Amino acid sequence: MKVATVHSRCECQVHLSAELDEQRVALRGWAVDYRKCQLAAPANTIGAERERFDVGWACPFCTRNTLRSFTGSALVFREPAAKAS
């Protein structure tokens, strides 16, 4: 399965990311702060069937719900990277 990664910033300046499958369903989300501390950030897509859709995150650092818009035609799908064992 191919995935696309979207990125944004929370209001607290934490870097938010999410992996989306080819149907634009969020597979996983994460957040990284300025110290490079990475935490899971639950992500969800809204209106994934539309060209312009939204991704919502629950920021684990400040507890805000962050909503950002993305354009489907701008997504780049790639095979997921192999996990190191």
N, CA, C and O atoms as a DFTB+ gen file, in Angstrom:
340 C
 N C O
     1  1       0.839      -1.170       0.000
     2  2       0.000       0.000       0.000
     3  2       0.891       1.243       0.000
     4  3       1.861       1.321       0.754
     5  1       0.560       2.187      -0.833
     6  2       1.319       3.438      -0.901
     7  2       0.739       4.433       0.089
     8  3      -0.457       4.423       0.381
     9  1       1.623       5.303       0.606
    10  2       1.207       6.319       1.569
    11  2       1.750       7.682       1.158
    12  3       2.776       7.790       0.486
    13  1       1.035       8.713       1.579
    14  2       1.489      10.096       1.417
    15  2       1.623      10.678       2.820
    16  3       0.873      10.305       3.723
    17  1       2.564      11.579       3.003
    18  2       2.759      12.222       4.296
    19  2       2.428      13.703       4.173
    20  3       2.908      14.381       3.265
    21  1       1.607      14.198       5.091
    22  2       1.286      15.619       5.144
    23  2       1.883      16.196       6.419
    24  3       2.018      15.503       7.427
    25  1       2.238      17.478       6.359
    26  2       2.889      18.158       7.481
    27  2       2.221      19.501       7.737
    28  3       1.712      20.143       6.819
    29  1       2.231      19.912       8.994
    30  2       1.734      21.223       9.373
    31  2       2.346      21.599      10.713
    32  3       3.160      20.859      11.266
    33  1       1.952      22.742      11.223
    34  2       2.376      23.194      12.545
    35  2       1.155      23.439      13.402
    36  3       0.130      23.924      12.923
    37  1       1.273      23.100      14.665
    38  2       0.234      23.413      15.644
    39  2       0.427      24.876      16.069
    40  3       1.464      25.474      15.782
    41  1      -0.560      25.443      16.744
    42  2      -0.424      26.802      17.268
    43  2       0.710      26.908      18.289
    44  3       1.261      27.989      18.495
    45  1       1.059      25.788      18.926
    46  2       2.170      25.786      19.893
    47  2       3.521      25.577      19.208
    48  3       4.539      25.432      19.884
    49  1       3.538      25.561      17.873
    50  2       4.730      25.437      17.031
    51  2       5.320      24.030      16.961
    52  3       6.426      23.849      16.452
    53  1       4.601      23.045      17.461
    54  2       5.012      21.650      17.307
    55  2       4.776      21.246      15.855
    56  3       3.791      21.667      15.249
    57  1       5.665      20.440      15.296
    58  2       5.542      19.953      13.921
    59  2       4.633      18.733      13.914
    60  3       4.932      17.729      14.561
    61  1       3.512      18.816      13.179
    62  2       2.546      17.724      13.079
    63  2       2.688      17.028      11.736
    64  3       2.882      17.683      10.712
    65  1       2.592      15.706      11.735
    66  2       2.648      14.923      10.494
    67  2       1.624      13.806      10.560
    68  3       1.229      13.361      11.638
    69  1       1.198      13.358       9.373
    70  2       0.279      12.224       9.292
    71  2       0.544      11.466       8.000
    72  3       0.839      12.065       6.966
    73  1       0.436      10.148       8.069
    74  2       0.514       9.303       6.880
    75  2      -0.905       8.998       6.432
    76  3      -1.755       8.625       7.239
    77  1      -1.155       9.162       5.126
    78  2      -2.470       8.894       4.544
    79  2      -2.350       7.783       3.521
    80  3      -1.357       7.703       2.798
    81  1      -3.368       6.917       3.456
    82  2      -3.364       5.896       2.412
    83  2      -3.936       6.491       1.124
    84  3      -4.236       7.684       1.076
    85  1      -4.088       5.680       0.094
    86  2      -4.521       6.183      -1.206
    87  2      -5.979       6.644      -1.210
    88  3      -6.401       7.332      -2.139
    89  1      -6.743       6.282      -0.203
    90  2      -8.110       6.789      -0.055
    91  2      -8.142       8.004       0.868
    92  3      -9.213       8.494       1.229
    93  1      -6.960       8.483       1.245
    94  2      -6.765       9.653       2.122
    95  2      -7.258       9.411       3.540
    96  3      -7.688      10.341       4.222
    97  1      -7.194       8.183       3.975
    98  2      -7.529       7.840       5.362
    99  2      -6.245       7.943       6.181
   100  3      -5.205       7.428       5.771
   101  1      -6.312       8.602       7.328
   102  2      -5.132       8.754       8.183
   103  2      -4.764       7.416       8.811
   104  3      -5.572       6.803       9.509
   105  1      -3.544       6.975       8.558
   106  2      -3.049       5.717       9.119
   107  2      -2.402       5.938      10.478
   108  3      -2.563       5.132      11.395
   109  1      -1.670       7.035      10.595
   110  2      -1.047       7.387      11.876
   111  2      -0.666       8.854      11.852
   112  3      -0.462       9.442      10.790
   113  1      -0.575       9.429      13.025
   114  2      -0.159      10.818      13.161
   115  2       0.884      10.930      14.255
   116  3       0.916      10.115      15.176
   117  1       1.735      11.939      14.155
   118  2       2.746      12.148      15.179
   119  2       3.105      13.626      15.257
   120  3       2.825      14.402      14.344
   121  1       3.724      13.990      16.359
   122  2       4.130      15.374      16.610
   123  2       5.565      15.372      17.125
   124  3       5.963      14.493      17.890
   125  1       6.334      16.370      16.692
   126  2       7.736      16.503      17.112
   127  2       7.933      17.932      17.600
   128  3       7.590      18.883      16.898
   129  1       8.488      18.086      18.804
   130  2       8.734      19.435      19.329
   131  2      10.161      19.885      19.030
   132  3      10.917      19.172      18.370
   133  1      10.521      21.057      19.513
   134  2      11.832      21.645      19.215
   135  2      12.991      20.829      19.780
   136  3      14.122      20.973      19.317
   137  1      12.732      19.967      20.782
   138  2      13.787      19.120      21.363
   139  2      13.913      17.800      20.628
   140  3      14.687      16.934      21.037
   141  1      13.151      17.633      19.531
   142  2      13.095      16.401      18.738
   143  2      12.405      15.271      19.497
   144  3      12.611      14.098      19.186
   145  1      11.590      15.619      20.486
   146  2      10.782      14.644      21.211
   147  2       9.576      14.311      20.347
   148  3       8.815      15.208      19.985
   149  1       9.384      13.033      20.009
   150  2       8.282      12.613      19.146
   151  2       7.231      11.866      19.954
   152  3       7.546      10.941      20.702
   153  1       5.969      12.282      19.790
   154  2       4.842      11.638      20.450
   155  2       3.763      11.335      19.421
   156  3       3.670      12.002      18.390
   157  1       2.953      10.329      19.706
   158  2       1.811      10.029      18.837
   159  2       0.813      11.177      18.912
   160  3       0.521      11.686      19.994
   161  1       0.292      11.581      17.757
   162  2      -0.726      12.631      17.678
   163  2      -1.872      12.076      16.842
   164  3      -1.789      12.078      15.614
   165  1      -2.935      11.605      17.476
   166  2      -4.036      11.027      16.710
   167  2      -4.485      11.958      15.583
   168  3      -4.699      13.152      15.795
   169  1      -4.622      11.390      14.381
   170  2      -5.008      12.171      13.200
   171  2      -6.233      11.543      12.555
   172  3      -6.452      10.334      12.642
   173  1      -7.025      12.385      11.911
   174  2      -8.232      11.934      11.231
   175  2      -8.441      12.808      10.003
   176  3      -8.107      13.993      10.019
   177  1      -8.994      12.231       8.938
   178  2      -9.308      13.020       7.756
   179  2     -10.802      13.319       7.708
   180  3     -11.631      12.520       8.142
   181  1     -11.117      14.483       7.173
   182  2     -12.494      14.935       7.045
   183  2     -12.717      15.317       5.593
   184  3     -11.963      16.115       5.037
   185  1     -13.740      14.756       4.980
   186  2     -14.034      15.064       3.580
   187  2     -13.007      14.495       2.630
   188  3     -12.682      15.123       1.622
   189  1     -12.489      13.316       2.933
   190  2     -11.415      12.709       2.141
   191  2     -11.811      12.472       0.692
   192  3     -10.939      12.359      -0.169
   193  1     -13.103      12.394       0.403
   194  2     -13.552      12.152      -0.970
   195  2     -13.483      13.411      -1.833
   196  3     -13.573      13.317      -3.058
   197  1     -13.327      14.575      -1.228
   198  2     -13.252      15.841      -1.974
   199  2     -11.810      16.152      -2.363
   200  3     -10.875      15.644      -1.743
   201  1     -11.629      16.982      -3.384
   202  2     -10.283      17.401      -3.797
   203  2      -9.592      18.171      -2.669
   204  3      -8.419      17.939      -2.378
   205  1     -10.317      19.073      -2.050
   206  2      -9.782      19.829      -0.908
   207  2     -10.370      19.199       0.344
   208  3     -11.583      19.245       0.552
   209  1      -9.524      18.611       1.175
   210  2      -9.975      17.890       2.366
   211  2      -9.196      18.372       3.572
   212  3      -8.221      19.109       3.429
   213  1      -9.611      17.966       4.747
   214  2      -8.990      18.414       5.997
   215  2      -8.377      17.244       6.751
   216  3      -8.841      16.107       6.671
   217  1      -7.328      17.561       7.478
   218  2      -6.727      16.613       8.416
   219  2      -6.766      17.276       9.786
   220  3      -6.361      18.427       9.946
   221  1      -7.259      16.535      10.767
   222  2      -7.309      17.030      12.137
   223  2      -6.378      16.217      13.019
   224  3      -6.310      14.993      12.910
   225  1      -5.668      16.905      13.887
   226  2      -4.763      16.268      14.836
   227  2      -5.156      16.653      16.253
   228  3      -5.693      17.739      16.471
   229  1      -4.899      15.784      17.213
   230  2      -4.977      16.099      18.632
   231  2      -3.531      16.255      19.092
   232  3      -2.811      15.268      19.246
   233  1      -3.113      17.494      19.311
   234  2      -1.709      17.758      19.678
   235  2      -1.433      17.218      21.082
   236  3      -2.114      17.605      22.032
   237  1      -0.447      16.332      21.226
   238  2      -0.151      15.767      22.541
   239  2       0.625      16.727      23.445
   240  3       0.744      16.480      24.645
   241  1       1.154      17.816      22.887
   242  2       1.947      18.748      23.680
   243  2       1.087      19.829      24.333
   244  3       1.272      20.145      25.509
   245  1       0.142      20.401      23.571
   246  2      -0.685      21.485      24.113
   247  2      -2.153      21.100      24.239
   248  3      -2.942      21.890      24.758
   249  1      -2.539      19.934      23.790
   250  2      -3.894      19.367      23.811
   251  2      -4.894      20.086      22.909
   252  3      -6.099      19.868      23.037
   253  1      -4.418      20.939      21.998
   254  2      -5.332      21.580      21.049
   255  2      -5.728      20.591      19.959
   256  3      -4.994      19.649      19.663
   257  1      -6.893      20.817      19.371
   258  2      -7.297      20.122      18.157
   259  2      -6.944      21.031      16.996
   260  3      -7.443      22.153      16.913
   261  1      -6.096      20.565      16.103
   262  2      -5.600      21.360      14.994
   263  2      -6.179      20.820      13.696
   264  3      -6.093      19.621      13.430
   265  1      -6.766      21.691      12.887
   266  2      -7.390      21.316      11.628
   267  2      -6.710      22.072      10.501
   268  3      -6.610      23.298      10.547
   269  1      -6.238      21.348       9.480
   270  2      -5.575      21.961       8.331
   271  2      -6.151      21.383       7.046
   272  3      -6.557      20.222       7.006
   273  1      -6.183      22.199       5.994
   274  2      -6.698      21.793       4.687
   275  2      -5.560      21.407       3.756
   276  3      -4.480      21.998       3.798
   277  1      -5.811      20.406       2.912
   278  2      -4.842      19.932       1.927
   279  2      -5.555      19.690       0.605
   280  3      -6.771      19.503       0.572
   281  1      -4.798      19.696      -0.478
   282  2      -5.327      19.435      -1.811
   283  2      -4.893      18.041      -2.250
   284  3      -3.707      17.713      -2.225
   285  1      -5.864      17.228      -2.652
   286  2      -5.590      15.842      -3.009
   287  2      -4.608      15.685      -4.151
   288  3      -3.769      14.785      -4.112
   289  1      -4.682      16.536      -5.175
   290  2      -3.795      16.408      -6.332
   291  2      -2.346      16.746      -6.001
   292  3      -1.449      16.442      -6.788
   293  1      -2.102      17.372      -4.848
   294  2      -0.735      17.718      -4.452
   295  2      -0.052      16.601      -3.656
   296  3       1.143      16.688      -3.373
   297  1      -0.797      15.560      -3.295
   298  2      -0.209      14.466      -2.513
   299  2       0.706      13.618      -3.384
   300  3       0.415      13.372      -4.554
   301  1       1.811      13.177      -2.801
   302  2       2.760      12.286      -3.476
   303  2       2.760      10.965      -2.710
   304  3       3.119      10.914      -1.534
   305  1       2.352       9.901      -3.395
   306  2       2.269       8.585      -2.763
   307  2       3.525       7.781      -3.056
   308  3       4.007       7.732      -4.188
   309  1       4.046       7.149      -2.002
   310  2       5.251       6.326      -2.098
   311  2       5.043       5.058      -1.297
   312  3       4.174       4.985      -0.429
   313  1       5.857       4.060      -1.604
   314  2       5.867       2.847      -0.780
   315  2       6.428       3.231       0.584
   316  3       7.395       3.991       0.655
   317  1       5.842       2.722       1.673
   318  2       6.364       3.063       3.009
   319  2       7.781       2.552       3.192
   320  3       8.148       1.504       2.662
   321  1       8.575       3.302       3.946
   322  2       9.948       2.892       4.221
   323  2       9.958       1.633       5.065
   324  3       9.118       1.462       5.948
   325  1      10.907       0.754       4.794
   326  2      11.044      -0.481       5.580
   327  2      11.511      -0.118       6.980
   328  3      12.370       0.746       7.152
   329  1      10.943      -0.780       7.975
   330  2      11.335      -0.519       9.358
   331  2      12.611      -1.274       9.683
   332  3      12.775      -2.437       9.314
   333  1      13.517      -0.590      10.382
   334  2      14.772      -1.212      10.805
   335  2      14.491      -2.195      11.939
   336  3      13.689      -1.915      12.829
   337  1      15.150      -3.335      11.898
   338  2      14.922      -4.314      12.969
   339  2      16.008      -4.298      13.987
   340  3      15.962      -5.063      14.951
